[in-house]
Amino acid sequence: MKTKSRPWLRLVLLCCVLLVLTVFGLNRIRIRNPWVQEYLPGTGNIKGHVDAADYLERSSAFAIGADKNGYAVFKHPYRALNALSRQYRGILWKIRLQNLLPRLDYGNFRLYQRGTNHPAWAATEAEQADTNFLLRFFDIYENSFK
């Protein structure tokens, strides 16, 4: 038995595949300021005074370099955000619930940055140190995508 060729069906399937690839491709935002030099405050064109050792003590994924303009950026921003999501799951969950945010990912970290800065954010005294770290983390993370 011979089946009819359905060119419109192939076109619909092709459009669906392209749509899925586009959606997943847009989920990753492009790193605009990759690290190109070591971050050593007081040398060359390095700006700011980020304690890179503090970040490295927390996780090797938080390794800091400097972009071409001397600003602190994460050497591997996607890996850094994944490590942050694992290590600070509890406080991120609390920020998410209190501000009704979607799950933290590469495209919406600014929502969490604002949520942590929001006056309604009620961090306990024990969470204050983690909150301060999150704010510093997001400032450096943002540098990679400006």
C-alpha positions as CSV (number, residue, x, y, z in Angstrom):
1,M,0.0,0.0,0.0
2,K,1.5,3.3,-1.1
3,T,1.0,6.4,1.2
4,K,0.5,9.9,0.0
5,S,3.3,12.4,0.3
6,R,2.3,15.3,2.6
7,P,4.6,18.2,2.0
8,W,2.6,20.5,4.4
9,L,3.2,18.0,7.2
10,R,7.0,18.1,6.6
11,L,6.8,21.9,6.6
12,V,5.0,21.9,9.9
13,L,7.5,19.5,11.5
14,L,10.4,21.6,10.2
15,C,8.8,24.7,11.7
16,C,8.4,22.9,15.1
17,V,12.0,21.8,15.1
18,L,13.2,25.3,14.3
19,L,11.0,26.8,17.0
20,V,12.4,24.4,19.6
21,L,16.0,25.1,18.6
22,T,15.4,28.8,18.7
23,V,13.8,28.7,22.2
24,F,16.6,26.6,23.6
25,G,19.2,28.6,21.8
26,L,17.9,31.9,23.2
27,N,17.9,30.6,26.8
28,R,21.6,31.1,26.9
29,I,22.6,34.8,26.8
30,R,25.9,35.7,25.3
31,I,28.9,36.5,27.5
32,R,29.8,40.0,26.2
33,N,32.8,40.6,28.5
34,P,34.8,37.4,28.9
35,W,37.8,37.3,31.2
36,V,41.0,38.1,29.4
37,Q,43.4,38.8,32.3
38,E,43.9,37.9,35.9
39,Y,42.2,40.1,38.5
40,L,45.0,41.6,40.6
41,P,43.8,44.9,42.3
42,G,46.3,47.7,41.9
43,T,47.9,46.4,38.8
44,G,47.5,47.4,35.1
45,N,44.0,48.6,34.3
46,I,42.3,46.6,37.1
47,K,39.3,48.4,38.6
48,G,37.8,47.9,42.1
49,H,38.9,45.8,45.0
50,V,37.1,42.5,44.8
51,D,38.4,39.9,47.3
52,A,38.9,37.1,44.7
53,A,40.3,34.7,47.3
54,D,37.0,34.9,49.3
55,Y,35.1,33.8,46.2
56,L,37.6,31.0,45.5
57,E,37.3,29.7,49.0
58,R,33.5,29.4,48.6
59,S,33.9,27.4,45.3
60,S,36.4,26.9,42.5
61,A,33.5,27.7,40.2
62,F,33.6,31.3,41.5
63,A,37.1,32.0,40.0
64,I,37.4,35.7,39.1
65,G,39.3,37.2,36.2
66,A,39.1,40.7,34.6
67,D,37.6,41.7,31.3
68,K,39.5,43.9,28.8
69,N,38.4,47.0,30.7
70,G,39.7,45.7,34.0
71,Y,36.4,45.0,35.7
72,A,35.9,41.8,37.7
73,V,34.0,39.0,35.9
74,F,33.7,35.3,36.6
75,K,36.0,33.2,34.5
76,H,33.2,30.8,33.8
77,P,29.9,32.6,34.5
78,Y,27.6,29.7,33.6
79,R,29.4,27.4,36.0
80,A,29.5,30.1,38.7
81,L,25.7,30.5,38.5
82,N,25.1,26.8,38.6
83,A,27.4,26.5,41.7
84,L,25.5,29.5,43.3
85,S,22.2,27.7,42.7
86,R,23.4,24.6,44.5
87,Q,25.3,26.2,47.4
88,Y,22.7,28.9,48.2
89,R,19.6,26.9,47.3
90,G,17.8,27.8,50.6
91,I,18.2,31.5,50.5
92,L,17.5,31.7,46.8
93,W,14.3,29.6,47.3
94,K,13.2,32.1,50.0
95,I,13.9,35.1,47.7
96,R,12.0,33.3,44.9
97,L,8.9,32.7,47.1
98,Q,8.8,36.1,48.7
99,N,9.1,37.9,45.3
100,L,7.2,35.3,43.2
101,L,10.1,34.8,40.8
102,P,10.7,32.0,38.3
103,R,13.6,29.6,38.8
104,L,17.0,31.3,38.7
105,D,18.7,31.0,35.4
106,Y,21.1,32.9,33.1
107,G,18.4,35.2,31.7
108,N,16.7,36.2,34.9
109,F,19.4,36.7,37.5
110,R,18.6,40.5,37.5
111,L,15.2,39.6,39.0
112,Y,16.9,37.9,42.0
113,Q,19.4,40.8,42.2
114,R,16.4,43.2,42.5
115,G,14.6,40.8,44.9
116,T,17.5,40.7,47.2
117,N,17.7,44.5,47.2
118,H,14.0,45.0,47.6
119,P,12.8,46.6,50.9
120,A,10.3,43.7,51.3
121,W,13.1,41.2,51.4
122,A,13.3,40.1,55.1
123,A,16.6,38.3,55.6
124,T,17.1,37.0,59.1
125,E,20.3,38.0,60.9
126,A,21.8,34.6,60.0
127,E,20.9,35.1,56.3
128,Q,22.3,38.6,56.1
129,A,25.9,37.4,55.3
130,D,24.6,35.2,52.5
131,T,22.4,38.0,51.2
132,N,25.5,40.3,51.1
133,F,27.4,37.7,49.2
134,L,24.5,37.2,46.7
135,L,24.5,41.0,46.0
136,R,28.3,41.0,45.4
137,F,28.0,37.9,43.3
138,F,25.3,39.3,41.1
139,D,27.3,42.6,40.6
140,I,30.3,40.6,39.3
141,Y,28.0,38.2,37.3
142,E,26.3,41.2,35.6
143,N,29.7,42.5,34.4
144,S,30.0,39.5,32.1
145,F,26.8,40.4,30.2
146,K,26.8,44.2,30.1
